[in-house]
Amino acid sequence: MTVLFQTILRIACLSALSRRATLALMLASIALGTALLLGVERIRADTRRSFVQTISGVDLVAGPRTGGVQLMLYAVFHSGIPSELVK
């Protein structure tokens, strides 16, 4: 069984050597895809953690019925333009 395994391994190595450019491009694309996947996951986790930390002290936001998103942006995140009734 070991002779068969060694023969198959030798054939696989010779095949890989004859296709060096294709093998290099394949390995580079796998590495790039893995790096992008891990990067996006890290950004998603950091964004979620930041959002949770930002709104952790907010229990209630009271304001006029109009412009709910604007009210939330201004009252919680301190960004956006407040409506006339919030000023």
N, C-alpha and C positions, 0 to 999 in steps of 0.2 A: 504494500500500500504506500510506503514512503517513496518508492521509486516512481510510482505513478504521480504522486503529489509533486515531487521534484520536477518531473517532466512537464507537468501542467504549469507549474510556477515559472519554469524556464521559458516555455512558449509564451506565457503572458508577459514576461519581462521583455522578450524580443519583440513582441507585438507593440508594446508601449514605446520601446526605443525607436521603432520604425515610424511611429506616429507622435513624435515629440511635440510638434507645434500644436496639434489638436489636443493633446493631453495637457499641455501648458495652458491653453485657452480654457479648457474645461475646468481645470483646477482654479484658475483665476476667477472664472465666473461663479463657481461655487463659493469661493472665499468672499467675493463681493456681495453675493446674495445673502450669505450668512451675516456679514457685517451690517448690511442694510436692515435685515430683519431684527438683529439685536439692537441696532440704533433706534429704530422706530419703536420697539418695545420699551426701551429705556426712556425715550421722550414721552411715551404714553403714560408710563408709571409716574414719572416726575410731574407731569401735568396734572394727573389725578391727585397726587399727594399735595401739590401746591394749592389746588382748588379746595381740597378738604381742609387744609390749614387756614385758608383765607376765610371760609364761611363757618369755621368751627365755633366762633363766638356769637353768631347771629341766630337769634331765636325767632324774631318777628321783624318784618319790615312793613311799616304802615305808611300809607300815602294815598294819593288820589287814584281813582280807578284807571284813568287814562295813562298810557305809557308804562306798563308794568316792567318791561325789560329795561327801559331807561331808568326807572326808579331803582331797580336792583343794581344796575351798573353803577349808578351814582352813590347809593347808600352803602353798598357792601364793598365794591371794588374801587371806589373813588375815581371812576373814570366815566366819561360820557358827559352829556349836557343835562343838567337838572331841568325839570319842567318848572313852569312859573309858580306852581303851588308848593313846590318843595323848597325853593330858595328861602 
